[in-house]
Amino acid sequence: MGAIETSSNATLQGMNTMGVAVRARRLVTVKQLDAMERALDQVAADAPLLVLGGGSNILFRQDFDGTVLHIADQEIDVSPGNGGDLVTVAAGAEWDGFVRWSLAQGYAGLENLILIPGSVGAAPIQNIGAYGREVSEFIEAVDVIDRATRERRRLSPAECEFGYRDSIFKRERDRYIVIRVIFRLPRQHPLRTDYAGVQQWLDDHDIDDPRPADVAQAVESLRRSKLPDPADIGNTGSFFKNPIVSSSKAEAVRAAFPDAPVFPLDDEHAKLSAGWMIEHCGLKGTREGDAGFSAKHALVLVNHGEASGEQLWSMAQRAIDAVEGTFGIRLEPEPLVL
């Protein structure tokens, strides 16, 4: 088996967690990062080119008439550093598997981000976050290849321009290919237990002095109770961003809907719950054919079996229109919609 594998008219159904049955004109899989430049030479004339990781943050509305580049290298390298070890992880590593590895090695910091589907390479693109943590808190640098120059670069967190579910990689998708992520992981780090039921779970289990593994167990239990597993039913996790609005807009929403959750961010901005708004509009658990919203959590768009990408997007549009009509707020998808 070589470092690069190529196939034509390739199915992508097993490469997107929504489980949409789509195909790509060409699929190029890079098994070793040393072969990236050769792979890019192979696809230089191909357009469009899509870099696809675990497929947990994408909705294909139709077949992809282009080349998909998939990084499968999963190597992990550790070196000592000040304030925590430097852990370099190839983009193809599975995110949840890496989090569990970090816990087994005695590291702290990533425990709140357990059970998030996808690859390590996708984590900085989306600046994934859950239960009060964002991955950017522990990223030391991101190794990339500039598509235009083929130059390898190491970007600092500042150069990555991380924001809420956002980064330069997301805003300039055609510029960089993430090949490795370098984390600074400490052995000791203050735990975040004050978010969305984590402390309550620890109290219920009589855990007074929690370790990172205890917080991970709490988060995993909460996620499994609230979110459907992509292994059981197709989904990309949270399909919409929680909207960030002005404080005055948030107060107007709360005045009209006293039960609406509002999370102040600073003196001028607040975050609203997209899931609550979708549920308020009566869409939680609804479906059209095999496309629908989870009965567990209104924020999760699900494929009950054989829904097409267009059917799923039509369902998402129903939520966008309903929330805008009711609250005057237009929801934005978290995943890339092609």
C-alpha positions as CSV (number, residue, x, y, z in Angstrom):
1,M,0.0,0.0,0.0
2,G,1.4,3.4,-1.0
3,A,1.4,6.7,0.8
4,I,-1.2,8.0,-1.6
5,E,-4.3,6.2,-2.8
6,T,-6.5,7.4,-5.7
7,S,-10.0,6.4,-6.8
8,S,-12.6,7.7,-9.3
9,N,-16.3,8.1,-8.8
10,A,-15.8,7.5,-5.1
11,T,-18.6,7.2,-2.6
12,L,-18.4,9.7,0.3
13,Q,-21.4,8.2,2.2
14,G,-19.0,6.7,4.8
15,M,-17.0,9.9,4.9
16,N,-19.6,12.3,6.1
17,T,-21.4,11.8,9.5
18,M,-24.7,13.0,8.1
19,G,-24.6,9.8,6.0
20,V,-25.6,11.4,2.7
21,A,-25.1,9.1,-0.3
22,V,-23.0,11.3,-2.5
23,R,-20.0,10.7,-4.7
24,A,-16.9,12.6,-5.7
25,R,-15.4,12.6,-9.2
26,R,-12.0,11.7,-7.6
27,L,-10.8,10.8,-4.1
28,V,-7.1,11.2,-3.1
29,T,-6.2,9.8,0.3
30,V,-2.8,10.8,1.8
31,K,-1.7,8.2,4.4
32,Q,1.6,9.9,5.3
33,L,2.1,13.7,5.5
34,D,5.5,13.4,3.9
35,A,3.6,12.7,0.7
36,M,1.4,15.8,0.8
37,E,3.4,17.7,-1.8
38,R,3.2,14.8,-4.2
39,A,-0.5,14.5,-3.6
40,L,-0.9,18.2,-4.4
41,D,1.1,17.8,-7.6
42,Q,-1.4,15.1,-8.6
43,V,-4.4,17.3,-8.0
44,A,-2.9,20.6,-9.2
45,A,-5.1,20.8,-12.2
46,D,-8.2,19.5,-10.5
47,A,-11.0,22.0,-9.6
48,P,-12.7,22.2,-7.4
49,L,-10.6,20.7,-4.6
50,L,-12.1,19.8,-1.2
51,V,-10.0,18.8,1.8
52,L,-12.2,16.4,3.8
53,G,-11.4,15.2,7.3
54,G,-13.9,13.2,9.4
55,G,-16.8,14.7,7.5
56,S,-18.5,15.7,10.8
57,N,-18.8,19.4,9.8
58,I,-20.2,19.2,6.3
59,L,-23.5,18.8,4.5
60,F,-23.3,17.7,0.9
61,R,-26.4,18.9,-1.0
62,Q,-25.4,16.9,-4.1
63,D,-22.5,14.9,-5.6
64,F,-19.1,16.7,-5.6
65,D,-17.9,17.3,-9.1
66,G,-14.3,17.6,-8.1
67,T,-11.5,16.1,-6.2
68,V,-11.6,15.3,-2.5
69,L,-8.3,15.3,-0.6
70,H,-8.4,13.2,2.5
71,I,-5.6,13.1,5.1
72,A,-5.4,9.8,6.9
73,D,-2.1,10.2,8.8
74,Q,-2.7,9.8,12.6
75,E,0.8,10.2,14.1
76,I,1.2,11.7,17.5
77,D,4.5,13.1,18.8
78,V,5.3,14.5,22.3
79,S,8.1,16.8,23.4
80,P,8.5,18.5,26.8
81,G,7.7,22.2,27.1
82,N,7.2,24.9,29.6
83,G,3.7,25.1,31.0
84,G,2.8,21.7,29.4
85,D,4.1,19.2,26.9
86,L,3.9,20.0,23.3
87,V,1.8,17.3,21.6
88,T,1.9,17.4,17.8
89,V,-0.9,15.5,16.1
90,A,-1.4,14.7,12.5
91,A,-4.6,16.1,10.9
92,G,-6.0,12.6,10.2
93,A,-6.2,11.5,13.8
94,E,-9.8,11.1,15.2
95,W,-10.6,13.9,17.6
96,D,-12.4,11.8,20.3
97,G,-9.7,9.2,20.2
98,F,-7.1,11.9,20.7
99,V,-9.0,13.3,23.7
100,R,-9.2,9.9,25.3
101,W,-5.5,9.3,24.6
102,S,-4.6,12.6,26.3
103,L,-6.6,11.7,29.4
104,A,-4.9,8.3,29.5
105,Q,-1.5,10.0,29.4
106,G,-2.4,12.2,32.4
107,Y,-3.0,15.5,30.5
108,A,-5.6,18.0,31.5
109,G,-7.6,20.5,29.4
110,L,-9.4,18.6,26.7
111,E,-11.8,16.7,29.0
112,N,-14.8,19.0,28.2
113,L,-14.3,18.3,24.5
114,I,-14.8,14.6,24.6
115,L,-17.1,12.8,22.2
116,I,-17.0,15.5,19.5
117,P,-17.0,13.7,16.2
118,G,-14.5,14.6,13.5
119,S,-10.7,14.8,13.0
120,V,-8.0,16.7,14.7
121,G,-7.3,18.7,11.5
122,A,-10.9,20.0,11.6
123,A,-10.7,21.1,15.2
124,P,-8.9,24.5,14.6
125,I,-10.9,25.2,11.5
126,Q,-14.2,25.2,13.5
127,N,-12.5,26.2,16.8
128,I,-14.6,23.4,18.2
129,G,-16.0,24.0,21.7
130,A,-18.3,22.4,24.2
131,Y,-19.2,22.7,27.9
132,G,-17.4,26.0,28.4
133,R,-14.1,25.1,26.6
134,E,-12.8,25.9,23.1
135,V,-9.9,24.0,21.5
136,S,-8.0,27.2,20.8
137,E,-7.3,27.5,24.6
138,F,-4.8,24.6,24.2
139,I,-3.5,25.2,20.6
140,E,0.2,26.3,20.5
141,A,0.4,26.4,16.7
142,V,-1.1,24.9,13.5
143,D,1.0,23.5,10.7
144,V,-0.4,24.3,7.3
145,I,0.4,24.1,3.6
146,D,-0.4,27.3,1.6
147,R,-2.3,26.0,-1.4
148,A,-1.0,28.9,-3.7
149,T,2.7,28.6,-2.9
150,R,2.9,25.0,-1.6
151,E,4.9,26.5,1.4
152,R,4.7,24.8,4.7
153,R,4.0,27.3,7.5
154,R,3.5,27.2,11.3
155,L,0.8,29.6,12.4
156,S,0.5,31.0,15.9
157,P,-2.9,31.2,17.6
158,A,-3.0,35.0,16.8
159,E,-2.4,34.2,13.1
160,C,-5.2,31.6,13.2
161,E,-7.6,34.4,14.2
162,F,-9.7,32.2,16.4
163,G,-13.3,33.3,17.2
164,Y,-16.5,31.6,18.3
165,R,-16.7,28.6,16.0
166,D,-14.5,30.5,13.6
167,S,-10.9,30.9,12.4
168,I,-8.9,32.1,9.4
169,F,-9.1,28.6,8.0
170,K,-12.9,28.8,7.9
171,R,-13.0,32.3,6.4
172,E,-10.3,31.5,3.8
173,R,-11.1,27.9,3.0
174,D,-9.2,27.8,-0.2
175,R,-6.0,29.2,1.2
176,Y,-4.6,26.7,3.8
177,I,-4.6,22.9,4.3
178,V,-4.2,22.0,8.0
179,I,-1.7,19.1,8.3
180,R,-0.8,19.1,12.0
181,V,-2.0,20.7,15.2
182,I,0.4,21.4,18.1
183,F,-1.2,21.4,21.5
184,R,0.3,22.6,24.8
185,L,-1.2,20.2,27.3
186,P,-0.5,20.6,31.1
187,R,-0.7,17.9,33.7
188,Q,-2.5,20.3,36.0
189,H,-5.2,22.7,34.9
190,P,-8.2,24.3,36.5
191,L,-11.3,22.2,35.7
192,R,-14.3,23.8,34.1
193,T,-17.3,22.3,35.9
194,D,-19.7,25.2,36.0
195,Y,-21.4,24.6,32.6
196,A,-24.6,22.9,31.6
197,G,-25.0,20.3,34.3
198,V,-21.4,19.1,34.7
199,Q,-21.3,20.1,38.4
200,Q,-24.7,18.6,39.0
201,W,-23.5,15.3,37.5
202,L,-20.4,15.3,39.7
203,D,-22.6,16.0,42.8
204,D,-25.0,13.2,41.9
205,H,-22.1,10.8,41.7
206,D,-20.5,12.0,45.0
207,I,-17.4,13.3,43.4
208,D,-16.1,16.1,45.6
209,D,-12.5,16.4,44.2
210,P,-12.9,15.7,40.5
211,R,-10.1,14.8,38.1
212,P,-10.1,15.5,34.4
213,A,-11.3,11.9,33.7
214,D,-14.3,12.6,36.0
215,V,-15.2,15.7,34.1
216,A,-14.8,13.8,30.8
217,Q,-17.2,11.1,32.1
218,A,-19.7,13.8,33.1
219,V,-19.6,15.5,29.8
220,E,-19.8,12.2,27.9
221,S,-22.8,11.2,29.9
222,L,-24.5,14.5,29.3
223,R,-23.7,14.5,25.6
224,R,-25.1,11.0,25.2
225,S,-28.3,11.9,27.0
226,K,-28.8,15.1,24.9
227,L,-27.3,14.4,21.5
228,P,-27.8,11.6,19.0
229,D,-24.7,9.5,18.2
230,P,-23.7,9.8,14.5
231,A,-23.0,6.1,14.6
232,D,-26.7,5.5,15.2
233,I,-28.3,8.3,13.2
234,G,-26.7,10.6,10.6
235,N,-25.9,14.1,12.0
236,T,-23.2,16.7,12.3
237,G,-23.9,17.6,15.9
238,S,-25.1,21.2,16.4
239,F,-26.3,22.3,13.0
240,F,-26.6,26.0,13.8
241,K,-24.4,28.5,15.6
242,N,-25.8,30.1,18.8
243,P,-26.4,33.6,17.5
244,I,-24.4,36.4,19.1
245,V,-26.4,39.6,19.2
246,S,-26.3,43.1,20.7
247,S,-27.3,43.3,24.4
248,S,-30.3,45.4,23.4
249,K,-31.5,42.8,20.9
250,A,-31.1,40.1,23.6
251,E,-33.1,42.1,26.0
252,A,-35.8,42.6,23.4
253,V,-36.0,38.9,22.9
254,R,-36.2,38.2,26.6
255,A,-38.9,40.8,27.0
256,A,-41.0,39.2,24.4
257,F,-40.1,35.6,25.4
258,P,-39.3,35.6,29.2
259,D,-38.1,31.9,29.1
260,A,-35.5,32.5,26.4
261,P,-32.0,31.7,27.6
262,V,-29.7,34.7,27.3
263,F,-25.9,34.4,28.0
264,P,-24.2,37.9,28.4
265,L,-20.8,38.0,26.9
266,D,-19.8,41.5,27.7
267,D,-21.4,44.9,28.0
268,E,-22.5,45.0,24.4
269,H,-23.1,41.4,23.3
270,A,-25.0,38.3,24.4
271,K,-25.4,34.8,23.1
272,L,-28.8,33.3,22.5
273,S,-29.8,29.6,22.3
274,A,-30.5,28.5,18.7
275,G,-31.8,25.2,20.0
276,W,-34.3,26.9,22.3
277,M,-35.6,29.1,19.5
278,I,-35.9,26.1,17.1
279,E,-37.8,24.2,19.8
280,H,-40.0,27.2,20.5
281,C,-40.9,27.2,16.8
282,G,-42.2,23.6,17.2
283,L,-39.6,21.9,15.1
284,K,-37.9,19.6,17.7
285,G,-38.5,16.0,16.7
286,T,-40.3,16.8,13.4
287,R,-39.4,15.2,10.2
288,E,-40.2,15.2,6.5
289,G,-39.4,11.8,5.0
290,D,-36.0,10.9,6.4
291,A,-34.9,14.5,7.1
292,G,-35.7,16.0,10.5
293,F,-34.7,17.5,13.8
294,S,-33.6,15.2,16.7
295,A,-36.2,14.5,19.4
296,K,-33.3,14.8,21.8
297,H,-32.1,18.2,20.9
298,A,-33.7,20.7,18.5
299,L,-30.3,22.0,17.3
300,V,-29.4,18.7,15.7
301,L,-30.5,18.1,12.1
302,V,-30.7,14.3,11.5
303,N,-30.8,11.8,8.6
304,H,-33.2,9.0,9.6
305,G,-31.9,6.8,6.8
306,E,-31.9,7.8,3.2
307,A,-32.5,11.6,3.2
308,S,-30.7,13.4,0.4
309,G,-28.6,16.5,1.0
310,E,-31.2,18.7,-0.6
311,Q,-34.0,17.3,1.7
312,L,-31.8,17.9,4.7
313,W,-31.0,21.4,3.6
314,S,-34.7,22.1,3.0
315,M,-35.4,21.1,6.6
316,A,-32.7,23.4,7.8
317,Q,-34.2,26.2,5.8
318,R,-37.5,25.6,7.6
319,A,-35.8,26.3,10.9
320,I,-34.0,29.4,9.5
321,D,-37.2,30.9,8.2
322,A,-39.2,30.0,11.4
323,V,-36.7,31.5,13.7
324,E,-36.3,34.7,11.6
325,G,-40.0,35.1,11.4
326,T,-40.5,34.6,15.1
327,F,-37.4,36.3,16.7
328,G,-36.0,38.5,13.9
329,I,-32.7,36.6,14.0
330,R,-31.3,34.7,11.1
331,L,-29.5,31.5,12.1
332,E,-26.2,30.5,10.5
333,P,-25.2,26.9,9.9
334,E,-22.1,25.6,11.7
335,P,-21.1,23.0,9.1
336,L,-20.0,23.8,5.6
337,V,-22.9,23.4,3.2
338,L,-21.9,22.4,-0.3
